[in-house]
Amino acid sequence: MAIYTSIGTSTANSYVSVASANTYYRAYYQSDAWDEITSATTNTTASRTEKEGLLIQATRELDTTYRFFSSKYNQGIQGDTDYQNLSFPRSGDTLSNGSTFIQQDIKEATYQQAIWVKLRRNKRFSSDGALTTLPLIAEEAYNYIKGYVNRQVTSTGQYPWAGSQY
């Protein structure tokens, strides 16, 4: 699965790249935290492909769980080349030169959610073999994205303050 981070396009499937995730985790956490994500099946360091999958899934979960204030930068019609696949950038996310950007909070929410996706997969069962129920969205991810949330669309499993259910 290839990762596409082209801002405001119909092909974008992640807000961040593996390279930017590597840089983020080296700068803000233990230098090897992101690199130490291991494959549940082989117990080896995650491959680039697995990391791409985690970032794509994290982006998808953030986009489908919430509705956000304002509108997409490129509304377009789904299927057209000017359609914006992801929820960000929003209409106000432009620089003085007219170029668009993804807010840093959205990127950081994606980094945090990617780690959570992996942890959720690894913690599906408790030590006694019972299926565990974990929230869909990581609290750390939500803390970055909550200022952009208009309302919650799907149940996250834990956070009643995450938005209205209507």
Secondary structure as UniProt FT lines:
FT   TURN            7..8
FT   HELIX           18..28
FT   TURN            31..36
FT   TURN            40..42
FT   HELIX           48..65
FT   STRAND          66..68
FT   TURN            78..79
FT   TURN            81..82
FT   TURN            91..92
FT   TURN            96..97
FT   HELIX           104..122
FT   TURN            127..128
FT   HELIX           139..145
FT   HELIX           146..148
FT   STRAND          149..152
FT   HELIX           160..162
//
